[in-house]
Amino acid sequence: MVEQKKSKSIIAGVFFTLLLAAGCSSHPSNEQLRQQAAQTTQQAKQNAQQAADKARVAAANAEDKINAVAAGVKQGLESGPPAPVVDLNSATRDQLVTLPGITSAKARQIIAGRPYAAPTDLVAKNLLTQGQFDRISARVSARPPTS
């Protein structure tokens, strides 16, 4: 679709240039006509490329938003009452093991790695992979530790 519009823009630009050149009172040479056609074609090509780039960015943004909505719908359909949020800085081992994929050994590592400024510190400190963190991210927080 973008390629068709691109081709049509190029053809229209070349045709317009040729008509403009033919209608002028001074008669440009064949070389001048060729240069004008080449310049118009190049400009049309650049404009089409810019439009295609913008369309790709818009499509990617739309896809991200659709995926976020779909994930939210799926989560809403699959979940019952919301699961409690677990504070990484104060949770017990028993509370941490209620999180998907967190074993007793992993809970001990999380406790040993305290304090956390943000939940993503679990990934930054190599305690969880990004995929493991993604499964629990909605259920964890990192409140500042109390002194």
C-alpha angles and dihedrals in degrees: 000000000000090000091054092052090045092052092046091050092051093048092046091049093050092046092049091050092050092048091048092049093047092050096052118106092230112066111231118212123252089255091055090049090050092050093047091049091048092049093048091047092050092050092048090049091051092048091049091049091050091049091049091050091051091048091052092051092047091049092050091049091049091049091052091051093047090050091050091050091047091050090050092050091048092049091048092050095047099043131080118192112350114273116242118263113245119217108223092207097055109019120120122233089256091054093047094052089060087071116095111268096003111129127194090258092050090048089055090051090050091051091048091051095059141163106059124189092194136005090249088068086084088070095037090054090047093242092124135019118240090255093052091047092049089059093056103027095102091053102049137072135176110219114184110267115255116239 
